[in-house]
Amino acid sequence: MLAHIKGKLIGFLFGLLIGNIPGALLGLWLGHLVDRKLAHAWRFNKDSQAEFLYATFATMGHIAKSSGRVSAEEIRLAEQLMAQMRLQGEQKAEAQQAFRDGKESDFPLAETLRRFRAQVRDSRNLLRFFMEVQLQLAFADGELHPAERRLLHFVAGELGFSSRELEQLLAFAEAQLHMFRNGQQAGSGRHQQRPAEDRLRDAYRILEVEAGADDATVKKAYRRQMSKHHPDKLVAQGLPKEMMELAKEKAQDIQQAWETIRAVRNIR
């Protein structure tokens, strides 16, 4: 309640100090305008984040159904994401409904993506994060079905990504998948020991840099990827706070990729 009248209180007290009663009334009015703007901004942000979550799970449902049937692995991954995001009650029910909506043959995918793109104001980092989540779903059963690949090209195009950029994202997602699955097979933790050649190959793919690049270029690629995936920066741009853990996970993978390459090259 206090947050909704904070501007009025500050304006009233400040106006009283500098202009007695007339100043206090002026301050009260100006504070009222500030409170209205803040309330509108809060509602817009809440609506925008709800749109982000809806578009995420609805698009996942559509991609899952594109191959003809939704696999148990795809359902499990969607549920894992909801759990990781700590969605409960109404939020979880809305995410589940969004996934079901996306599975419908007449689901308005293009309209949903355009609305989502407008909501995030064409933020390249948020659009990329959205695509990376979709790719997690596409790789959930260990392979990319041709129908899923075609649909991913459509989704990428609607969000402003070229075919070449999508292929880069696919390589990034596949490298992350290898890192995660091999960690699971080896035991606890996400980053267990694997053949050095495999780990190094995936590390370069995660940083999106060629293995033959010089040290300065690799370091620049690492910083660029961290800038794109920094959790605090993404949240500031409009990423729902529920997705913070997903963002942290991706940042950890990028950090691990950098540490792997740095150790091999002995970069200081």
ChimeraX attribute file (.defattr): number of C-alpha atoms within 10 A of each C-alpha:
attribute: neighborCount
match mode: 1-to-1
recipient: residues
	/A:1	5
	/A:2	8
	/A:3	10
	/A:4	14
	/A:5	16
	/A:6	15
	/A:7	21
	/A:8	24
	/A:9	17
	/A:10	16
	/A:11	23
	/A:12	24
	/A:13	18
	/A:14	17
	/A:15	20
	/A:16	18
	/A:17	12
	/A:18	12
	/A:19	14
	/A:20	13
	/A:21	14
	/A:22	13
	/A:23	18
	/A:24	22
	/A:25	18
	/A:26	18
	/A:27	24
	/A:28	23
	/A:29	16
	/A:30	17
	/A:31	20
	/A:32	20
	/A:33	14
	/A:34	18
	/A:35	18
	/A:36	14
	/A:37	12
	/A:38	15
	/A:39	14
	/A:40	12
	/A:41	12
	/A:42	12
	/A:43	12
	/A:44	13
	/A:45	16
	/A:46	14
	/A:47	12
	/A:48	19
	/A:49	20
	/A:50	16
	/A:51	18
	/A:52	22
	/A:53	21
	/A:54	23
	/A:55	24
	/A:56	22
	/A:57	26
	/A:58	26
	/A:59	31
	/A:60	27
	/A:61	27
	/A:62	25
	/A:63	28
	/A:64	28
	/A:65	20
	/A:66	20
	/A:67	17
	/A:68	10
	/A:69	10
	/A:70	15
	/A:71	14
	/A:72	11
	/A:73	15
	/A:74	22
	/A:75	16
	/A:76	14
	/A:77	18
	/A:78	23
	/A:79	16
	/A:80	12
	/A:81	18
	/A:82	19
	/A:83	12
	/A:84	14
	/A:85	17
	/A:86	14
	/A:87	17
	/A:88	12
	/A:89	8
	/A:90	9
	/A:91	15
	/A:92	16
	/A:93	12
	/A:94	17
	/A:95	23
	/A:96	19
	/A:97	16
	/A:98	21
	/A:99	24
	/A:100	18
	/A:101	19
	/A:102	27
	/A:103	21
	/A:104	13
	/A:105	11
	/A:106	9
	/A:107	16
	/A:108	14
	/A:109	18
	/A:110	14
	/A:111	11
	/A:112	19
	/A:113	20
	/A:114	15
	/A:115	15
	/A:116	23
	/A:117	21
	/A:118	13
	/A:119	18
	/A:120	19
	/A:121	13
	/A:122	14
	/A:123	14
	/A:124	16
	/A:125	18
	/A:126	22
	/A:127	18
	/A:128	20
	/A:129	20
	/A:130	20
	/A:131	23
	/A:132	18
	/A:133	19
	/A:134	22
	/A:135	24
	/A:136	21
	/A:137	25
	/A:138	24
	/A:139	20
	/A:140	20
	/A:141	15
	/A:142	14
	/A:143	10
	/A:144	15
	/A:145	16
	/A:146	11
	/A:147	14
	/A:148	22
	/A:149	18
	/A:150	13
	/A:151	16
	/A:152	21
	/A:153	16
	/A:154	16
	/A:155	21
	/A:156	21
	/A:157	14
	/A:158	17
	/A:159	21
	/A:160	15
	/A:161	19
	/A:162	13
	/A:163	14
	/A:164	9
	/A:165	14
	/A:166	21
	/A:167	13
	/A:168	15
	/A:169	22
	/A:170	22
	/A:171	17
	/A:172	21
	/A:173	24
	/A:174	20
	/A:175	22
	/A:176	21
	/A:177	18
	/A:178	16
	/A:179	23
	/A:180	16
	/A:181	14
	/A:182	17
	/A:183	17
	/A:184	14
	/A:185	11
	/A:186	13
	/A:187	11
	/A:188	9
	/A:189	11
	/A:190	17
	/A:191	18
	/A:192	16
	/A:193	12
	/A:194	14
	/A:195	7
	/A:196	10
	/A:197	9
	/A:198	12
	/A:199	22
	/A:200	18
	/A:201	16
	/A:202	22
	/A:203	26
	/A:204	25
	/A:205	23
	/A:206	27
	/A:207	25
	/A:208	18
	/A:209	17
	/A:210	13
	/A:211	13
	/A:212	9
	/A:213	12
	/A:214	11
	/A:215	15
	/A:216	10
	/A:217	13
	/A:218	22
	/A:219	18
	/A:220	13
	/A:221	20
	/A:222	22
	/A:223	16
	/A:224	13
	/A:225	18
	/A:226	18
	/A:227	14
	/A:228	17
	/A:229	22
	/A:230	17
	/A:231	22
	/A:232	13
	/A:233	14
	/A:234	21
	/A:235	16
	/A:236	10
	/A:237	15
	/A:238	18
	/A:239	24
	/A:240	19
	/A:241	16
	/A:242	16
	/A:243	20
	/A:244	17
	/A:245	15
	/A:246	17
	/A:247	20
	/A:248	15
	/A:249	15
	/A:250	21
	/A:251	19
	/A:252	17
	/A:253	21
	/A:254	24
	/A:255	18
	/A:256	17
	/A:257	24
	/A:258	22
	/A:259	16
	/A:260	19
	/A:261	21
	/A:262	15
	/A:263	10
	/A:264	10
	/A:265	11
	/A:266	10
	/A:267	13
	/A:268	6
